[in-house]
Amino acid sequence: MSAPIVLPTLVSNSNEKSMKRLFALAALSMFTSAVFAQGNIMLMPFEALMNAEWKAEGKWKNGTPFKQEVSYSWADDQESVNMVTKSYLDTTFTDFGKFSTGVHTWDTISNSIKFKVEDVHGNVIDGNVRTKVKTIMYEYVYVGENDVKTYMTDALIWIKPDKYMFKVGTMKDDEWQEVYLETYFFKKKD
């Protein structure tokens, strides 16, 4: 004959502490499951940008117009973030449409977020994403005329839930050295 199974009661102090730990563990488990259900937790800095279209207009340092609409969404596998960008498609700044697509992934080897963007002309830019509180910084090498390489940073700086400052330029030791564009992205109203 086997020994009877004794279930803990909620009356004793040690069991009460055990139950509190169990409830805390269950709550943490549910929270973690909810976060992972939305995608890779390491890509959570993009969550505030998801499932919306963001619009910005301004002028580059040289005076040419800047207009862009960007949307972010989780990939089907929930392990990467997709990005679609609309911008000017010509040098006369009259033809506006889908300009590029991008993907953000968590790289387990470097323990960092990587991104890759391809535009309609076949140009590819890839680099790293750094986050600082609610700021998202894209760091990449831009190859310009005569194959001159410039280390660039594009920063989305959180202002409020429907507004980000957007800066494009060069940085050194987290300080802006030169800014080529400064404008704001606004969440488009439905």
C-alpha positions in Angstrom: 0.0 0.0 0.0 1.4 3.4 -0.9 1.6 6.4 1.4 -1.2 9.0 1.0 -0.4 12.2 -0.9 -0.6 15.2 1.4 -1.6 18.4 -0.4 -0.4 21.7 1.2 -3.0 23.9 2.8 -3.0 27.7 2.7 -3.1 28.0 6.5 0.6 27.5 7.4 3.2 30.3 7.0 5.7 28.3 5.0 3.0 27.2 2.6 1.7 30.7 2.3 5.2 31.9 1.2 5.3 29.0 -1.2 2.0 30.0 -2.7 3.1 33.6 -3.1 6.2 32.4 -4.9 4.1 30.2 -7.1 1.7 33.1 -7.9 4.6 35.4 -8.7 6.2 32.8 -10.9 2.9 32.2 -12.7 2.4 36.0 -13.2 6.0 36.3 -14.6 5.4 33.3 -16.8 2.2 34.9 -18.2 3.9 38.2 -18.8 6.8 36.6 -20.6 4.4 34.5 -22.7 2.5 37.7 -23.6 5.7 39.5 -24.7 7.0 36.5 -26.7 3.6 36.2 -28.3 4.2 39.6 -29.8 7.7 38.7 -31.1 11.3 38.3 -30.1 11.8 40.2 -26.8 15.1 41.6 -28.0 13.3 43.5 -30.8 10.8 45.1 -28.3 12.3 48.6 -28.9 10.3 48.6 -32.2 7.0 47.7 -30.4 5.9 51.4 -30.2 6.3 51.8 -34.0 4.4 48.7 -34.9 1.2 48.4 -37.0 1.2 52.1 -37.9 2.4 54.4 -40.6 4.8 57.1 -39.6 5.2 60.2 -41.8 8.0 62.9 -41.9 8.7 65.9 -44.1 11.6 68.3 -44.0 14.7 69.5 -45.8 18.2 68.0 -46.0 21.1 70.2 -45.0 21.7 71.0 -48.7 18.1 72.2 -49.1 16.6 69.3 -51.0 13.2 68.1 -49.8 12.8 65.0 -47.6 9.5 63.1 -47.4 9.1 59.6 -46.0 6.4 57.3 -44.8 7.5 54.2 -42.9 5.6 51.2 -41.5 6.9 48.5 -39.2 5.4 45.0 -38.6 6.3 41.7 -37.1 7.3 39.0 -39.6 5.2 35.9 -39.8 7.6 34.0 -37.7 7.6 36.8 -35.0 11.4 36.6 -34.9 12.1 39.7 -37.0 10.7 43.2 -37.7 9.8 44.2 -41.3 9.9 47.8 -42.5 8.5 49.3 -45.7 9.5 52.8 -46.7 7.8 55.2 -49.1 9.9 58.1 -50.4 10.7 60.2 -53.5 11.6 57.9 -56.4 13.1 60.6 -58.6 15.5 63.6 -58.4 12.6 66.0 -59.3 10.8 65.1 -56.1 7.5 64.5 -57.8 7.2 60.7 -58.0 6.5 59.3 -54.5 6.1 55.6 -53.8 7.5 52.4 -52.3 11.2 53.1 -52.0 12.7 50.3 -49.8 12.0 47.2 -47.7 14.0 46.3 -44.6 14.3 43.6 -41.9 15.6 43.8 -38.3 16.8 40.7 -36.6 18.4 39.7 -33.3 21.8 38.3 -34.0 22.7 35.8 -31.2 26.4 35.7 -32.2 27.0 39.4 -31.7 24.2 39.8 -29.2 22.8 42.8 -31.1 20.1 43.9 -33.5 21.1 43.9 -37.2 19.2 45.5 -40.0 19.3 45.3 -43.8 17.5 47.6 -46.2 17.2 47.3 -50.0 15.9 50.1 -52.1 14.1 50.1 -55.5 17.5 50.7 -57.3 19.0 47.5 -55.8 21.2 49.4 -53.3 21.6 47.6 -50.0 22.5 49.1 -46.6 23.1 46.9 -43.6 24.3 47.7 -40.1 23.6 47.6 -36.4 20.8 49.0 -34.3 21.5 50.4 -30.9 18.8 51.4 -28.5 19.1 53.8 -25.6 15.9 54.1 -23.5 13.3 54.8 -26.2 15.8 56.0 -28.9 16.6 53.7 -31.8 19.9 54.4 -33.6 20.7 52.8 -37.0 24.5 52.7 -37.5 25.9 51.9 -41.0 28.5 52.7 -43.6 27.4 55.0 -46.4 29.5 54.7 -49.6 29.3 58.0 -51.5 31.0 59.5 -54.5 34.5 58.1 -55.3 33.7 55.2 -52.9 34.2 57.5 -49.9 32.9 55.7 -46.8 31.1 57.7 -44.1 30.0 56.1 -40.8 26.4 57.3 -40.4 23.7 57.2 -37.7 20.0 57.6 -38.3 18.2 58.2 -34.9 14.6 57.9 -34.0 14.4 59.8 -30.7 11.1 59.2 -28.8 9.3 62.4 -27.9 5.8 61.0 -27.2 3.7 58.0 -28.3 2.8 59.5 -31.7 6.0 61.6 -32.3 9.7 60.8 -32.8 12.5 63.3 -33.7 14.5 61.9 -36.7 18.2 62.8 -37.1 20.6 61.7 -39.8 24.3 62.4 -39.4 27.6 61.4 -38.0 28.3 60.7 -34.4 31.3 60.2 -32.2 31.1 59.0 -28.6 27.3 59.4 -28.7 27.7 63.1 -29.7 26.5 64.4 -33.0 29.4 65.6 -35.1 27.4 66.7 -38.2 23.6 66.6 -38.8 22.4 66.3 -42.4 18.7 66.1 -41.6 16.6 66.9 -38.5 12.8 66.5 -38.7 9.9 64.7 -36.9 8.0 61.5 -37.7 4.4 61.6 -36.7 2.1 58.6 -36.4 -0.5 58.9 -39.2 -4.0 59.3 -38.1 -6.5 56.6 -39.4 
